[in-house]
Amino acid sequence: MSDKPPRVVEILLPPSPATVAYERGRAAFERGDHRAALDAMREALKLDPRFPNAHNYAGWILFNWPSRSVAELDAAIAYFREAVLIGPWDDAPLTNLCDALVAAGREEEATTQAEQQSNSGERNAAVAYNWLGWRALSSPATLETAVEHFRAALLLRWSWGVARSNLAKALEMSGHGGEAYEEHARALDCKDAFNRAFSHERRGAFEVRQ
């Protein structure tokens, strides 16, 4: 009897038709063919209405449509809203939805959406707090509110570099340079993608001032 382990044969299944359509849509968008990209995303969703990221990507195509019309922006909002509903674990759709609502002149609705999501208990609650903080950075009167929102995001996702970097920016803008310096260091310890060069630059600027 042989001591050799049994041979394992790996069977590679072909991609699903929805996957093929989705990837075709991504490729079309990357080469600037928005119409072909949207048609492909709609095909993917027809084949699989819950295909991961397809609603969000369809919304993104429409949001970035050349000479975007009101109707196209409304359609983008509808796709983003559906993406949030079926994928509350995903970061991108909620941010995209809120940004699209602001672009449509519906900032109050965007804020309400983010506030509701921040209290939802879903993974993207941290994303909602981060978006609220980013909007609050736009006015000196709401800088402390921005700090509170970013801190709330980090209570939910401690090692999220994006929120760490945003908190550091809010702290520096509100006159807490030393604490901002430390937050940029914590941001640089995070592994996710964010603007690392910004954190390095702000730490360097603080050291020069000292």
Salt bridges, closest charged atoms under 4 A:
ASP39 OD1 - ARG35 NH1 3.90
GLU43 OE1 - ARG24 NH2 2.40
ASP74 OD1 - ARG106 NH1 3.79
ASP91 OD1 - ARG123 NH1 2.78
ASP91 OD1 - ARG157 NH1 2.98
GLU107 OE2 - ARG135 NH2 2.83
GLU109 OE2 - ARG81 NH2 3.03
GLU109 OE1 - ARG106 NE 2.85
GLU144 OE2 - HIS176 NE2 3.67
GLU172 OE2 - ARG202 NH2 2.34
GLU172 OE2 - ARG209 NH2 3.96
GLU179 OE2 - ARG151 NH2 2.67
GLU183 OE1 - ARG164 NH1 2.77
GLU183 OE2 - ARG186 NH1 2.95
GLU201 OE2 - ARG202 NH1 3.04
